[in-house]
Amino acid sequence: MRPPFRFPEDLITLQRAWHQTYAELAQAPAGAGTTALRRRLLDLSAHLRTHPYWTAPTGRRAGAADLHRAARTPTGPGRKAAA
């Protein structure tokens, strides 16, 4: 079992916004004009991947999959989440 990681609150918030936008895009009916959602998803993706956390030494230990799991746990932003 991997140790839990502590992610910054703003990174968790970004990841949760990404999940929400992705869900909205997935549920949108065909031809519903999803350009704004697709652009938001791309913008959030860029912010997630260029967040300063990933350049810190501790950022290398925790990966994107750990962030996805942490953002989906009910423990709240910035708290430890099981990996």
All heavy atoms as an XYZ file, in Angstrom:
646
protein
N       0.844     -1.184      0.000
C       0.000      0.000      0.000
C       0.883      1.239      0.000
O       1.855      1.327      0.737
C      -0.910     -0.011      1.223
C      -1.771      1.209      1.340
S      -2.875      1.064      2.749
C      -4.322      1.724      2.015
N       0.534      2.197     -0.817
C       1.307      3.432     -0.886
C       0.946      4.360      0.269
O      -0.188      4.346      0.739
C       0.998      4.163     -2.187
C       1.511      3.472     -3.395
C       1.378      4.409     -4.548
N       0.886      3.691     -5.704
C       0.604      4.253     -6.854
N       0.741      5.536     -6.998
N       0.188      3.543     -7.860
N       1.902      5.186      0.688
C       1.584      6.147      1.750
C       0.666      7.245      1.221
O       0.681      7.542      0.035
C       2.956      6.717      2.126
C       3.785      6.535      0.908
C       3.282      5.277      0.246
N      -0.143      7.856      2.098
C      -1.010      8.941      1.645
C      -0.186     10.184      1.324
O       0.887     10.399      1.891
C      -1.931      9.190      2.842
C      -1.199      8.651      4.014
C      -0.310      7.540      3.499
N      -0.672     10.985      0.411
C      -0.011     12.215      0.021
C      -0.885     13.390      0.396
O      -2.104     13.295      0.416
C       0.255     12.243     -1.485
C       1.169     11.156     -1.946
C       0.672     10.037     -2.577
C       2.532     11.245     -1.733
C       1.517      9.028     -3.004
C       3.389     10.248     -2.154
C       2.884      9.134     -2.792
N      -0.241     14.502      0.672
C      -0.974     15.723      0.967
C      -0.810     16.653     -0.229
O       0.296     17.059     -0.560
C      -0.443     16.392      2.226
C      -1.231     17.620      2.617
C      -0.749     18.161      3.926
N      -1.106     17.260      5.008
C      -2.156     17.438      5.807
N      -2.917     18.478      5.670
N      -2.411     16.581      6.767
N      -1.924     16.956     -0.873
C      -1.918     17.857     -2.007
C      -2.398     19.238     -1.554
O      -3.231     19.338     -0.666
C      -2.846     17.344     -3.108
C      -2.374     16.063     -3.735
C      -2.911     14.856     -3.349
C      -1.392     16.074     -4.706
C      -2.482     13.672     -3.922
C      -0.959     14.902     -5.290
C      -1.502     13.687     -4.897
N      -1.913     20.295     -2.197
C      -2.394     21.642     -1.862
C      -3.885     21.775     -2.183
O      -4.391     21.155     -3.117
C      -1.577     22.560     -2.770
C      -0.468     21.741     -3.317
C      -0.880     20.305     -3.218
N      -4.565     22.589     -1.402
C      -6.010     22.767     -1.596
C      -6.357     23.241     -2.995
O      -7.334     22.781     -3.585
C      -6.562     23.759     -0.573
C      -6.733     23.174      0.797
C      -7.458     24.128      1.723
O      -8.473     24.706      1.314
O      -6.994     24.283      2.855
N      -5.559     24.168     -3.523
C      -5.886     24.687     -4.850
C      -5.727     23.624     -5.927
O      -6.482     23.599     -6.904
C      -5.069     25.939     -5.178
C      -3.570     25.689     -5.250
O      -3.063     24.809     -4.527
O      -2.900     26.395     -6.023
N      -4.819     22.685     -5.743
C      -4.652     21.598     -6.705
C      -5.831     20.623     -6.627
O      -6.354     20.189     -7.656
C      -3.328     20.875     -6.450
C      -2.896     19.832     -7.460
C      -2.815     20.410     -8.864
C      -1.553     19.237     -7.056
N      -6.272     20.318     -5.429
C      -7.457     19.461     -5.250
C      -8.683     20.146     -5.871
O      -9.478     19.509     -6.561
C      -7.711     19.172     -3.751
C      -6.584     18.310     -3.177
C      -9.066     18.513     -3.523
C      -6.644     16.852     -3.553
N      -8.833     21.441     -5.641
C      -9.961     22.189     -6.188
C      -9.936     22.171     -7.714
O     -10.980     21.973     -8.357
C      -9.948     23.644     -5.669
O     -10.027     23.609     -4.245
C     -11.092     24.449     -6.222
N      -8.757     22.356     -8.300
C      -8.633     22.284     -9.757
C      -9.032     20.908    -10.277
O      -9.746     20.797    -11.276
C      -7.184     22.564    -10.178
C      -6.756     23.992    -10.361
C      -5.239     24.076    -10.564
C      -7.465     24.622    -11.537
N      -8.568     19.859     -9.593
C      -8.884     18.508    -10.043
C     -10.379     18.222     -9.927
O     -10.963     17.603    -10.805
C      -8.092     17.467     -9.246
C      -8.263     16.052     -9.763
C      -7.725     15.881    -11.161
O      -6.561     16.140    -11.420
N      -8.561     15.441    -12.076
N     -10.997     18.697     -8.862
C     -12.448     18.504     -8.711
C     -13.216     19.252     -9.793
O     -14.206     18.743    -10.328
C     -12.891     18.943     -7.323
C     -12.463     17.955     -6.269
C     -12.990     18.306     -4.908
N     -12.627     17.247     -3.971
C     -12.398     17.436     -2.699
N     -12.520     18.639     -2.183
N     -12.066     16.416     -1.922
N     -12.761     20.453    -10.135
C     -13.400     21.212    -11.216
C     -13.238     20.475    -12.543
O     -14.158     20.449    -13.368
C     -12.800     22.618    -11.297
N     -12.073     19.851    -12.733
C     -11.837     19.070    -13.948
C     -12.812     17.901    -14.018
O     -13.425     17.658    -15.056
C     -10.394     18.559    -13.967
C      -9.992     17.928    -15.265
C      -9.349     18.523    -16.307
C     -10.207     16.558    -15.663
N      -9.146     17.620    -17.316
C      -9.669     16.405    -16.958
C     -10.805     15.461    -15.054
C      -9.712     15.201    -17.647
C     -10.858     14.260    -15.739
C     -10.310     14.139    -17.019
N     -12.964     17.167    -12.906
C     -13.905     16.036    -12.864
C     -15.335     16.502    -13.156
O     -16.062     15.847    -13.909
C     -13.881     15.339    -11.496
C     -12.689     14.482    -11.268
N     -12.392     13.367    -12.005
C     -11.687     14.576    -10.365
C     -11.283     12.810    -11.580
N     -10.822     13.535    -10.576
N     -15.740     17.617    -12.554
C     -17.093     18.146    -12.752
C     -17.311     18.529    -14.212
O     -18.341     18.203    -14.807
C     -17.330     19.359    -11.841
C     -18.683     20.003    -12.016
C     -19.834     19.090    -11.639
O     -19.718     18.297    -10.716
N     -20.939     19.192    -12.354
N     -16.355     19.218    -14.800
C     -16.476     19.640    -16.194
C     -16.508     18.430    -17.122
O     -17.308     18.387    -18.069
C     -15.310     20.571    -16.578
O     -15.297     21.685    -15.673
C     -15.451     21.080    -17.998
N     -15.675     17.440    -16.841
C     -15.656     16.222    -17.651
C     -17.017     15.516    -17.582
O     -17.548     15.062    -18.600
C     -14.548     15.288    -17.175
C     -14.354     14.078    -18.057
C     -13.509     14.135    -19.152
C     -15.021     12.882    -17.800
C     -13.328     13.031    -19.968
C     -14.853     11.782    -18.606
C     -14.003     11.856    -19.699
O     -13.833     10.766    -20.502
N     -17.589     15.440    -16.384
C     -18.904     14.800    -16.222
C     -19.976     15.564    -16.994
O     -20.843     14.957    -17.637
C     -19.263     14.711    -14.739
N     -19.932     16.891    -16.929
C     -20.906     17.699    -17.668
C     -20.765     17.482    -19.172
O     -21.762     17.369    -19.888
C     -20.720     19.185    -17.342
C     -21.138     19.552    -15.934
C     -20.794     20.988    -15.586
O     -20.573     21.808    -16.509
O     -20.737     21.298    -14.382
N     -19.542     17.405    -19.640
C     -19.292     17.178    -21.065
C     -19.783     15.790    -21.477
O     -20.394     15.634    -22.531
C     -17.797     17.328    -21.353
C     -17.352     17.241    -22.809
C     -18.039     18.306    -23.655
C     -15.844     17.387    -22.899
N     -19.552     14.806    -20.634
C     -19.981     13.438    -20.945
C     -21.503     13.306    -20.982
O     -22.040     12.492    -21.728
C     -19.405     12.465    -19.924
N     -22.188     14.116    -20.194
C     -23.648     14.032    -20.132
C     -24.346     14.925    -21.147
O     -25.555     14.819    -21.328
C     -24.125     14.385    -18.728
C     -23.691     13.374    -17.695
C     -24.029     13.813    -16.278
O     -24.615     14.852    -16.063
N     -23.645     13.005    -15.311
N     -23.605     15.791    -21.797
C     -24.212     16.712    -22.768
C     -24.703     15.929    -23.980
O     -24.006     15.062    -24.497
C     -23.206     17.764    -23.194
N     -25.915     16.241    -24.431
C     -26.426     15.555    -25.625
C     -25.618     15.937    -26.869
O     -25.022     17.010    -26.931
C     -27.865     16.053    -25.737
C     -27.988     17.204    -24.831
C     -26.848     17.180    -23.877
N     -25.625     15.041    -27.830
C     -24.906     15.295    -29.079
C     -25.439     16.565    -29.733
O     -26.651     16.804    -29.767
C     -25.071     14.106    -30.017
N     -24.527     17.381    -30.215
C     -24.915     18.615    -30.883
C     -25.395     19.701    -29.946
O     -26.060     20.642    -30.364
N     -25.041     19.587    -28.661
C     -25.533     20.537    -27.672
C     -24.654     21.777    -27.545
O     -24.864     22.590    -26.675
C     -25.650     19.851    -26.309
N     -23.669     21.913    -28.402
C     -22.787     23.071    -28.311
C     -21.880     22.975    -27.098
O     -22.022     23.729    -26.147
N     -20.977     22.036    -27.139
C     -20.111     21.761    -25.994
C     -18.763     22.476    -26.072
O     -17.853     22.171    -25.308
C     -19.869     20.251    -25.884
O     -19.311     19.787    -27.118
C     -21.150     19.501    -25.579
N     -18.639     23.440    -26.960
C     -17.362     24.131    -27.138
C     -16.860     24.751    -25.837
O     -15.685     24.621    -25.490
C     -17.482     25.211    -28.231
O     -17.880     24.574    -29.447
C     -16.168     25.937    -28.435
N     -17.739     25.413    -25.104
C     -17.322     26.062    -23.855
C     -16.825     25.036    -22.840
O     -15.828     25.276    -22.151
C     -18.469     26.873    -23.270
N     -17.496     23.899    -22.745
C     -17.067     22.851    -21.820
C     -15.721     22.267    -22.239
O     -14.860     22.025    -21.396
C     -18.109     21.742    -21.730
C     -19.383     22.071    -20.967
C     -20.404     20.951    -21.116
C     -19.076     22.315    -19.505
N     -15.533     22.036    -23.550
C     -14.269     21.496    -24.027
C     -13.130     22.478    -23.772
O     -12.039     22.074    -23.347
C     -14.355     21.135    -25.508
C     -15.202     19.875    -25.735
C     -15.215     19.419    -27.177
N     -16.112     20.280    -27.957
C     -15.747     21.000    -29.012
N     -14.506     20.980    -29.438
N     -16.617     21.740    -29.652
N     -13.383     23.756    -23.983
C     -12.354     24.766    -23.720
C     -12.027     24.839    -22.236
O     -10.866     24.980    -21.854
C     -12.810     26.129    -24.232
C     -12.745     26.231    -25.728
C     -13.156     27.589    -26.208
N     -13.081     27.637    -27.661
C     -13.728     28.492    -28.408
N     -14.500     29.409    -27.855
N     -13.605     28.468    -29.711
N     -13.049     24.750    -21.395
C     -12.809     24.778    -19.947
C     -11.989     23.565    -19.523
O     -11.070     23.673    -18.705
C     -14.133     24.824    -19.194
C     -13.970     24.766    -17.680
C     -15.190     25.276    -16.948
N     -15.180     24.996    -15.537
C     -14.374     25.575    -14.646
N     -13.515     26.482    -15.034
N     -14.436     25.262    -13.372
N     -12.298     22.412    -20.074
C     -11.559     21.195    -19.747
C     -10.084     21.331    -20.148
O      -9.186     20.956    -19.382
C     -12.194     19.989    -20.433
C     -11.803     18.620    -19.927
C     -12.190     18.437    -18.472
C     -12.455     17.541    -20.762
N      -9.837     21.877    -21.325
C      -8.453     22.101    -21.761
C      -7.737     23.096    -20.859
O      -6.572     22.898    -20.496
C      -8.435     22.603    -23.206
C      -8.752     21.554    -24.267
C      -8.938     22.227    -25.627
C      -7.665     20.509    -24.332
N      -8.424     24.157    -20.474
C      -7.829     25.167    -19.592
C      -7.492     24.566    -18.226
O      -6.402     24.768    -17.689
C      -8.788     26.347    -19.448
C      -8.190     27.479    -18.649
O      -7.080     27.938    -19.000
O      -8.833     27.913    -17.667
N      -8.427     23.803    -17.666
C      -8.185     23.161    -16.377
C      -7.035     22.153    -16.480
O      -6.199     22.067    -15.574
C      -9.454     22.465    -15.882
C     -10.575     23.384    -15.408
C     -11.883     22.605    -15.247
C     -10.188     24.063    -14.105
N      -6.977     21.417    -17.576
C      -5.891     20.453    -17.777
C      -4.538     21.149    -17.790
O      -3.577     20.678    -17.170
C      -6.090     19.691    -19.093
O      -7.244     18.894    -19.043
N      -4.473     22.283    -18.482
C      -3.214     23.032    -18.543
C      -2.802     23.537    -17.162
O      -1.639     23.449    -16.772
C      -3.354     24.199    -19.511
N      -3.775     24.045    -16.400
C      -3.470     24.532    -15.052
C      -3.040     23.394    -14.123
O      -2.141     23.565    -13.298
C      -4.675     25.269    -14.460
C      -4.819     26.658    -14.973
N      -5.533     26.947    -16.116
C      -4.333     27.827    -14.529
C      -5.485     28.250    -16.334
N      -4.753     28.806    -15.381
N      -3.676     22.241    -14.284
C      -3.298     21.085    -13.464
C      -1.866     20.637    -13.754
O      -1.091     20.377    -12.830
C      -4.252     19.916    -13.716
C      -5.583     19.970    -13.001
C      -6.555     18.964    -13.607
C      -5.396     19.709    -11.519
N      -1.522     20.540    -15.011
C      -0.210     20.007    -15.386
C       0.927     20.987    -15.135
O       2.071     20.573    -15.015
C      -0.200     19.587    -16.858
C      -1.190     18.491    -17.165
C      -0.937     17.243    -16.329
N      -2.108     16.384    -16.368
C      -2.724     15.899    -15.303
N      -2.273     16.179    -14.105
N      -3.769     15.137    -15.416
N       0.627     22.276    -15.046
C       1.682     23.269    -14.825
C       1.668     23.820    -13.403
O       2.356     24.792    -13.109
C       1.556     24.430    -15.830
O       0.280     25.052    -15.681
C       1.725     23.929    -17.258
N       0.918     23.187    -12.525
C       0.849     23.648    -11.134
C       2.228     23.518    -10.479
O       2.951     22.536    -10.709
C      -0.182     22.815    -10.362
C      -0.505     23.370     -9.022
N       0.294     23.146     -7.921
C      -1.531     24.151     -8.608
C      -0.239     23.759     -6.879
N      -1.345     24.378     -7.273
N       2.624     24.499     -9.669
C       3.944     24.457     -9.012
C       4.189     23.219     -8.151
O       5.340     22.848     -7.918
C       3.945     25.722     -8.139
C       2.935     26.621     -8.743
C       1.914     25.738     -9.382
N       3.135     22.557     -7.697
C       3.310     21.349     -6.871
C       4.180     20.311     -7.575
O       4.990     19.636     -6.949
C       1.942     20.739     -6.547
C       2.052     19.409     -5.839
C       2.324     19.351     -4.475
C       1.906     18.212     -6.524
C       2.444     18.131     -3.823
C       2.022     16.993     -5.883
C       2.294     16.960     -4.529
O       2.415     15.761     -3.895
N       4.011     20.176     -8.891
C       4.718     19.126     -9.623
C       6.214     19.409     -9.748
O       6.985     18.499    -10.055
C       4.103     18.928    -11.003
C       2.657     18.593    -10.924
C       1.620     19.348    -11.388
C       2.061     17.445    -10.313
N       0.423     18.734    -11.116
C       0.663     17.565    -10.457
C       2.570     16.325     -9.656
C      -0.223     16.616     -9.966
C       1.678     15.372     -9.164
C       0.303     15.520     -9.325
N       6.647     20.649     -9.515
C       8.075     20.953     -9.585
C       8.762     20.803     -8.226
O       9.975     20.770     -8.159
C       8.316     22.383    -10.110
O       7.709     23.323     -9.226
C       7.767     22.543    -11.514
N       7.987     20.721     -7.159
C       8.547     20.539     -5.817
C       9.031     19.094     -5.659
O       8.497     18.182     -6.295
C       7.494     20.856     -4.764
N      10.029     18.862     -4.820
C      10.527     17.492     -4.620
C       9.436     16.510     -4.197
O       9.431     15.370     -4.630
C      11.576     17.645     -3.516
C      12.007     19.062     -3.598
C      10.807     19.833     -4.069
N       8.483     16.950     -3.382
C       7.409     16.051     -2.950
C       6.421     15.781     -4.076
O       5.739     14.769     -4.067
C       6.637     16.638     -1.750
O       6.136     17.918     -2.121
C       7.515     16.728     -0.527
N       6.335     16.652     -5.052
C       5.422     16.470     -6.170
C       5.774     15.283     -7.033
O       4.928     14.714     -7.698
N       7.018     14.899     -7.001
C       7.444     13.757     -7.815
C       7.021     12.427     -7.202
O       6.926     11.433     -7.884
C       8.956     13.807     -8.007
C       9.368     15.008     -8.824
C      10.827     14.948     -9.201
N      11.175     16.191     -9.868
C      12.120     17.003     -9.463
N      12.854     16.691     -8.422
N      12.366     18.132    -10.106
N       6.798     12.416     -5.909
C       6.398     11.159     -5.251
C       4.952     10.821     -5.564
O       4.596      9.665     -5.687
C       6.568     11.268     -3.737
C       8.017     11.377     -3.317
C       8.142     11.361     -1.824
N       7.200     12.273     -1.218
C       6.630     12.093     -0.044
N       6.917     11.031      0.664
N       5.784     12.952      0.438
N       4.119     11.819     -5.624
C       2.703     11.589     -5.881
C       2.421     11.879     -7.343
O       2.852     12.885     -7.879
C       1.857     12.490     -4.993
N       1.704     11.003     -7.974
C       1.405     11.178     -9.380
C      -0.007     11.643     -9.638
O      -0.792     11.887     -8.720
N      -0.337     11.781    -10.903
C      -1.652     12.249    -11.311
C      -2.755     11.297    -10.832
O      -3.833     11.737    -10.437
C      -1.706     12.414    -12.823
N      -2.476     10.004    -10.838
C      -3.491      9.042    -10.385
C      -3.804      9.248     -8.904
O      -4.962      9.143     -8.484
C      -3.027      7.610    -10.627
N      -2.767      9.548     -8.116
C      -2.985      9.827     -6.697
C      -3.834     11.077     -6.523
O      -4.695     11.141     -5.644
C      -1.646     10.003     -5.980
C      -0.816      8.735     -5.988
O      -1.367      7.673     -5.649
O       0.362      8.813     -6.359
N      -3.600     12.084     -7.365
C      -4.396     13.306     -7.301
C      -5.850     13.027     -7.667
O      -6.763     13.506     -6.999
C      -3.811     14.372     -8.231
C      -4.585     15.684     -8.316
C      -4.691     16.350     -6.945
C      -3.936     16.618     -9.323
N      -6.079     12.227     -8.693
C      -7.452     11.866     -9.072
C      -8.171     11.199     -7.898
O      -9.310     11.536     -7.589
C      -7.460     10.915    -10.281
C      -7.247     11.591    -11.581
N      -8.218     12.303    -12.231
C      -6.139     11.674    -12.356
C      -7.742     12.780    -13.352
N      -6.467     12.420    -13.463
N      -7.486     10.259     -7.245
C      -8.105      9.570     -6.106
C      -8.360     10.545     -4.954
O      -9.416     10.509     -4.333
C      -7.213      8.420     -5.638
C      -7.351      7.178     -6.479
C      -6.646      5.988     -5.834
N      -5.197      6.124     -5.883
C      -4.449      5.781     -6.914
N      -5.003      5.306     -7.994
N      -3.141      5.932     -6.870
N      -7.406     11.412     -4.675
C      -7.565     12.363     -3.577
C      -8.725     13.319     -3.837
O      -9.459     13.679     -2.917
C      -6.271     13.150     -3.372
N      -8.912     13.720     -5.070
C      -9.989     14.647     -5.409
C     -11.356     13.981     -5.323
O     -12.367     14.656     -5.145
C      -9.781     15.218     -6.809
N     -11.396     12.676     -5.412
C     -12.674     11.963     -5.359
C     -13.026     11.454     -3.966
O     -14.099     10.934     -3.757
C     -12.650     10.789     -6.327
C     -12.671     11.254     -7.752
C     -12.678     10.099     -8.692
N     -12.622     10.607    -10.045
C     -13.228     10.044    -11.065
N     -13.890      8.941    -10.915
N     -13.134     10.573    -12.253
N     -12.118     11.608     -3.008
C     -12.393     11.129     -1.657
C     -13.173     12.169     -0.872
O     -13.048     13.374     -1.121
C     -11.099     10.807     -0.885
O     -10.335     11.987     -0.777
C     -10.320      9.711     -1.549
N     -13.972     11.743      0.093
C     -14.767     12.681      0.886
C     -14.007     13.321      2.035
O     -14.597     13.928      2.897
C     -15.895     11.786      1.403
C     -15.289     10.446      1.513
C     -14.298     10.366      0.362
N     -12.672     13.185      2.059
C     -11.909     13.703      3.186
C     -11.769     15.219      3.159
O     -11.406     15.823      4.144
C     -10.493     13.081      3.249
O      -9.837     13.372      2.020
C     -10.568     11.600      3.477
N     -12.022     15.828      2.023
C     -11.939     17.287      1.922
C     -10.624     17.752      1.347
O      -9.647     17.011      1.329
N     -10.605     18.991      0.865
C      -9.408     19.523      0.227
C      -8.223     19.601      1.185
O      -8.367     19.986      2.337
C      -9.814     20.921     -0.207
C     -11.290     21.000     -0.070
C     -11.706     19.928      0.887
N      -7.061     19.242      0.678
C      -5.835     19.388      1.437
C      -5.609     18.361      2.530
O      -4.572     18.337      3.159
N      -6.567     17.498      2.759
C      -6.400     16.482      3.803
C      -5.792     15.247      3.196
O      -5.841     15.011      2.012
C      -7.759     16.143      4.427
C      -8.339     17.332      5.137
C      -9.557     16.905      5.902
N     -10.111     18.073      6.550
C     -11.350     18.156      6.949
N     -12.165     17.146      6.789
N     -11.797     19.224      7.525
N      -5.262     14.419      4.076
C      -4.662     13.188      3.591
C      -5.748     12.259      3.069
O      -6.800     12.115      3.651
C      -3.884     12.497      4.710
C      -2.623     13.241      5.072
C      -1.825     12.456      6.069
C      -0.534     13.180      6.377
N       0.265     12.453      7.335
N      -5.446     11.622      1.966
C      -6.368     10.662      1.365
C      -5.613      9.385      1.115
O      -4.448      9.406      0.733
C      -6.930     11.215      0.060
N      -6.263      8.267      1.314
C      -5.629      6.981      1.073
C      -5.355      6.821     -0.407
O      -6.169      7.171     -1.239
C      -6.529      5.855      1.580
N      -4.195      6.300     -0.720
C      -3.814      6.124     -2.121
C      -4.258      4.782     -2.635
O      -4.562      3.873     -1.971
C      -2.316      6.269     -2.289
